Amino acid sequence: PCSQCSCSSGKETEKDASKAKKKENGDQTSIPKIFFGTRTHKQISQITRELKRTAYSGVPMTILSSRDYTCIHPIVSSSTSNRNEMCVELLEGKQGKSCVYYHGVHKLSEYHTLQLAHQKCQAWDIEDLVSLGRKLRACPYFAARELMLGADIVFCPYNYLLDPQIRESMDINLKGQVVILDEAHNIEDSARESVSYSVTENQLRSAREELDLMVNNNIRQKDHEPLRAVCCSLT
């Protein structure tokens, strides 16, 4: 018992009384997850290494990261084009092909469930998950997302918590959860990047030429003329 709260004197605060009342009524208090955001994937490796050295090494956890770090499909992972699009095409079964690793996701989640049941689970890193995924022929990217359901700690880069589109696609709900931001002075830059994008001068010129064509052919002039003006001002 500490000297600064009611537990030392045996007194029950109003908050404690309300909790006890809820317990009597059979209401369950939901336990919040800890979302730990970092600037880079490398920092996640450092943090999980430190977690492994603590008494909380066996706590259920997961790491959310991009396909660039977790995809093990031989064609998609070695491609220099958009891996997200290639992955989606495989999942949708386009061109009669599918991803055998995606269909083996349950192998990874079941493995971690067994490790937890036998109290053999230890904090792991992305490389550990990818290595196990190759061994079990199971997709680490989707397995990490599935493990989030039962995880107490979720590690991820900043943009997974800041960008509303990523939060929605990853089914991340921060309401009532604990959010820890490592090196939070970098948040401004990350937030700015989340709502920014880059275009080249060639792209602007190409867009302007297409808009010229639309306007000259009287195709939705009211919509295309303002866009052409933006392209002209930027170039």
C-alpha positions in Angstrom: 0.0 0.0 0.0 1.2 3.5 -0.8 0.8 6.6 1.4 -0.9 8.7 -1.2 -4.1 6.7 -1.8 -7.0 5.2 0.1 -5.4 1.7 0.1 -3.0 2.6 2.9 -5.8 3.6 5.3 -8.3 1.0 4.2 -10.8 3.7 3.1 -12.8 3.1 0.1 -13.1 6.0 -2.4 -16.3 6.8 -4.3 -14.6 5.5 -7.4 -13.7 2.2 -5.7 -17.3 1.9 -4.4 -18.7 2.4 -7.9 -16.4 -0.3 -9.3 -17.5 -2.7 -6.6 -21.1 -1.9 -7.4 -20.5 -2.6 -11.1 -18.9 -5.9 -10.1 -21.9 -6.8 -8.0 -24.2 -6.0 -10.9 -22.2 -8.3 -13.2 -20.9 -5.5 -15.4 -17.5 -6.2 -16.9 -14.9 -3.4 -17.2 -13.1 -3.6 -20.5 -9.4 -3.7 -20.2 -7.7 -1.1 -22.6 -5.0 -2.1 -25.0 -1.7 -0.2 -25.1 -0.9 1.2 -28.5 2.8 2.0 -28.6 3.7 4.3 -31.6 7.2 4.8 -32.9 8.8 6.9 -35.7 10.5 3.9 -37.5 10.3 0.2 -37.7 13.8 0.0 -36.3 12.7 1.6 -33.1 10.1 -1.1 -32.7 12.9 -3.7 -32.8 14.7 -1.8 -30.0 11.6 -1.6 -27.8 10.6 -5.2 -28.2 14.1 -6.2 -27.3 13.8 -4.2 -24.1 10.4 -5.7 -23.4 11.9 -9.1 -23.6 14.2 -8.3 -20.7 11.3 -7.3 -18.4 8.8 -9.3 -16.3 6.1 -8.5 -19.0 7.9 -10.4 -21.8 5.0 -13.0 -21.9 2.3 -10.4 -22.3 0.2 -10.9 -25.5 1.5 -8.5 -28.2 1.6 -7.8 -31.9 3.4 -5.5 -34.3 1.6 -3.8 -37.1 3.7 -3.0 -40.1 3.5 -2.7 -43.9 3.7 -5.5 -46.5 7.2 -4.1 -47.3 8.4 -5.7 -44.1 6.1 -8.7 -43.7 5.1 -10.0 -47.1 6.7 -13.4 -47.8 5.1 -14.2 -51.1 8.1 -14.8 -53.5 6.7 -12.7 -56.4 5.1 -9.8 -54.4 7.9 -9.4 -51.9 10.5 -9.2 -54.7 8.5 -6.8 -56.8 9.5 -3.1 -57.0 6.0 -2.0 -58.0 3.0 -1.5 -55.6 3.0 -4.5 -53.3 -0.3 -3.5 -51.8 -2.1 -3.7 -55.1 -0.4 -7.0 -56.0 -1.5 -8.5 -52.7 -5.1 -7.3 -53.2 -5.2 -8.9 -56.7 -4.0 -12.2 -55.3 -6.6 -12.1 -52.5 -9.3 -11.3 -55.0 -8.2 -14.3 -57.1 -7.6 -12.3 -60.2 -6.0 -14.1 -63.2 -6.9 -17.4 -61.4 -4.1 -17.0 -58.8 -4.3 -16.8 -55.1 -2.0 -16.5 -52.1 -1.3 -19.8 -50.3 0.4 -17.9 -47.4 -2.8 -15.9 -46.7 -4.8 -19.2 -46.4 -2.2 -20.3 -43.7 -2.6 -17.3 -41.4 -4.4 -19.4 -38.8 -1.2 -21.4 -38.3 0.7 -18.4 -37.0 -2.1 -17.2 -34.7 -2.7 -20.8 -33.3 1.1 -21.1 -32.7 1.1 -18.0 -30.6 -2.0 -19.1 -28.7 -0.3 -22.4 -27.8 2.8 -20.5 -26.7 0.7 -18.3 -24.4 -1.2 -21.3 -23.0 2.1 -23.0 -22.1 3.6 -19.7 -20.8 6.4 -20.0 -23.3 5.6 -16.8 -25.2 8.2 -14.1 -25.2 8.3 -10.7 -26.8 9.1 -11.0 -30.5 10.1 -8.8 -33.3 9.0 -8.4 -37.0 12.0 -10.6 -38.1 10.9 -13.3 -35.7 7.3 -13.3 -37.1 8.6 -13.3 -40.7 11.0 -16.2 -40.0 8.2 -18.2 -38.3 5.8 -17.3 -41.2 8.3 -18.7 -43.8 8.6 -21.9 -41.7 4.8 -22.4 -41.4 4.1 -21.0 -44.8 1.7 -18.4 -43.2 1.4 -14.7 -44.0 3.0 -12.6 -41.2 1.2 -9.4 -42.4 -2.4 -10.7 -41.8 -1.3 -12.8 -38.8 -0.1 -9.7 -37.0 -3.5 -8.1 -37.7 -5.3 -11.1 -36.4 -3.1 -11.2 -33.2 -4.2 -7.6 -32.4 -7.6 -8.9 -31.2 -6.1 -10.7 -28.2 -3.0 -8.4 -27.8 -2.5 -6.3 -24.7 0.3 -4.3 -26.4 0.2 -3.2 -30.0 3.4 -1.8 -31.5 3.2 0.3 -34.7 4.6 3.3 -36.6 3.1 6.7 -35.8 1.0 6.9 -39.0 -1.0 3.8 -38.0 -2.4 5.9 -35.1 -2.5 9.3 -36.8 -3.8 8.6 -40.3 -7.6 8.0 -40.1 -7.6 6.0 -43.4 -4.9 3.6 -42.0 -6.8 3.3 -38.7 -9.9 2.3 -40.6 -8.2 -0.2 -42.9 -6.4 -1.8 -39.9 -9.6 -1.8 -37.7 -7.8 0.3 -35.0 -10.2 1.9 -32.5 -8.4 4.2 -30.0 -11.4 5.1 -28.0 -10.8 4.1 -24.3 -7.3 2.8 -25.1 -3.9 3.8 -23.8 -1.7 5.5 -26.5 2.1 5.9 -25.9 4.1 7.9 -28.5 7.8 7.4 -28.4 9.8 10.5 -29.2 6.6 12.5 -29.5 8.4 15.6 -30.8 8.3 14.0 -34.2 4.5 13.9 -34.3 4.2 17.2 -36.1 6.2 16.0 -39.1 4.4 12.6 -39.1 1.0 14.3 -39.0 2.0 16.7 -41.8 3.2 13.7 -44.0 -0.1 11.9 -43.4 -2.1 14.6 -45.1 0.5 15.5 -47.8 1.6 14.0 -51.1 4.2 14.8 -53.7 3.8 15.3 -57.5 6.5 15.9 -60.1 6.6 18.7 -62.6 6.1 16.1 -65.4 2.9 14.8 -63.7 1.6 18.4 -63.5 2.4 19.1 -67.2 0.7 15.8 -68.2 -2.4 16.6 -66.1 -2.5 20.1 -67.7 -2.4 18.6 -71.2 -5.3 16.3 -70.4 -7.3 19.1 -68.9 -6.6 21.2 -72.0 -8.1 18.5 -74.1 -11.2 18.2 -71.9 -11.8 22.0 -71.9 -11.2 22.3 -75.7 -13.7 19.6 -76.3 -16.3 21.1 -74.1 -16.2 18.2 -71.6 -17.5 19.4 -68.2 -15.7 22.7 -68.6 -16.9 24.1 -65.3 -15.2 21.3 -63.5 -12.0 21.1 -65.5 -11.2 24.8 -66.0 -10.5 25.4 -62.3 -8.3 22.3 -62.1 -6.4 23.5 -65.2 -5.8 26.8 -63.5 -4.3 25.1 -60.5 -2.0 23.1 -62.7 -1.0 26.2 -64.6 -0.3 28.2 -61.4 1.8 25.3 -59.9 3.9 24.8 -63.1 
